[in-house]
Amino acid sequence: IKDYGETVYAGGNTSTSVTLAETNGNTQTWTMTGNCTFTMPSGSGLQAGTSLTLICTQDGTGSRTATFTGVKWKDATAPVLTTTATTGIDIITFYTFNGGASPVWYGFLAGSAMG
């Protein structure tokens, strides 16, 4: 791969729910200021083979949790995010092999406690 790069989308703070949009870029960062539900992208423009990397950072309070809708995990168990205030940084990668309006997303914890 030559001269490949991805746009990093800084989503800002989130405390309730976020519907992720692949049009924002394949790498997205969010600071969790409350417990959050992340809804995966879907739609006719979503291409098969799309990947999305999500970087979740705990705020100064920490102990925030995340729920991911429409994601299949190993052993049907979503990862527990690092809850350390400010330095709790987790990286989660998602793939869909079918895309479209009813995508199947597969989730993988790429790194935990990265802060």
C-alpha positions in Angstrom: 0.0 0.0 0.0 1.5 3.3 -1.1 0.5 6.7 0.3 -2.5 5.4 2.2 -4.0 7.4 5.0 -7.3 7.7 6.8 -9.1 10.8 8.0 -9.5 10.9 11.8 -12.9 12.3 12.7 -13.0 14.0 16.2 -16.6 13.4 17.3 -16.1 15.3 20.6 -18.0 14.5 23.8 -20.8 12.0 24.0 -23.0 11.1 27.0 -26.0 9.4 25.6 -26.1 7.9 22.1 -24.3 8.3 18.8 -25.2 6.9 15.4 -21.8 6.5 13.8 -21.6 7.6 10.1 -19.0 6.1 7.8 -19.1 9.3 5.8 -17.2 10.9 8.8 -14.2 8.7 8.1 -13.0 5.2 9.0 -11.3 6.4 12.2 -13.4 8.2 14.8 -12.6 9.5 18.3 -15.1 10.1 21.1 -14.7 11.3 24.7 -17.3 9.6 26.9 -18.8 12.1 29.4 -21.5 9.6 30.3 -22.6 6.0 29.4 -23.1 5.8 25.7 -24.8 3.7 23.1 -23.0 3.6 19.8 -25.2 2.6 16.8 -23.3 1.2 13.8 -23.8 2.7 10.3 -26.1 1.3 7.7 -27.7 2.4 4.5 -27.6 1.9 0.8 -24.2 3.7 0.5 -22.4 1.5 3.0 -20.0 -0.6 1.0 -19.2 -4.3 1.6 -15.7 -4.5 3.2 -16.0 -1.3 5.2 -14.0 -1.0 8.4 -14.4 1.5 11.2 -12.0 2.1 14.0 -13.4 3.7 17.2 -11.2 5.3 19.8 -13.1 5.8 23.1 -11.6 8.0 25.8 -12.9 8.3 29.4 -13.5 11.9 30.6 -12.1 13.2 33.9 -14.7 11.3 35.9 -14.2 7.9 34.2 -16.3 4.8 34.9 -18.3 5.3 31.6 -19.7 2.3 29.8 -20.4 1.7 26.2 -23.0 -0.4 24.4 -22.7 -1.2 20.7 -25.9 -2.0 18.7 -25.9 -4.3 15.8 -22.4 -5.8 16.5 -21.3 -9.5 16.7 -18.5 -10.2 19.2 -16.4 -13.2 19.9 -18.4 -15.5 22.2 -21.3 -13.0 21.9 -19.6 -10.9 24.6 -18.8 -7.2 24.1 -15.5 -5.9 25.6 -15.6 -4.0 28.9 -13.9 -0.6 28.4 -11.2 0.7 30.6 -12.8 3.0 33.2 -9.8 5.0 34.4 -10.5 8.7 34.3 -8.8 10.7 31.5 -6.3 7.9 30.6 -8.8 5.2 29.9 -8.4 4.8 26.1 -9.7 1.8 24.2 -9.5 1.1 20.5 -12.2 -1.0 18.9 -12.3 -2.1 15.2 -15.4 -3.1 13.3 -15.9 -4.8 9.9 -18.8 -5.4 7.7 -18.5 -7.8 4.8 -22.0 -7.2 3.4 -22.7 -3.5 3.9 -26.0 -2.0 2.7 -29.1 -1.3 4.7 -28.8 -4.4 6.9 -25.1 -4.8 7.5 -23.6 -7.4 9.8 -20.9 -5.7 11.9 -18.1 -7.7 13.6 -16.3 -6.1 16.5 -12.8 -6.6 17.8 -11.0 -5.0 20.8 -7.8 -3.8 19.1 -6.3 -2.3 22.3 -7.4 -1.6 25.9 -5.9 0.7 28.5 -3.9 2.5 25.9 -3.6 5.8 27.8 
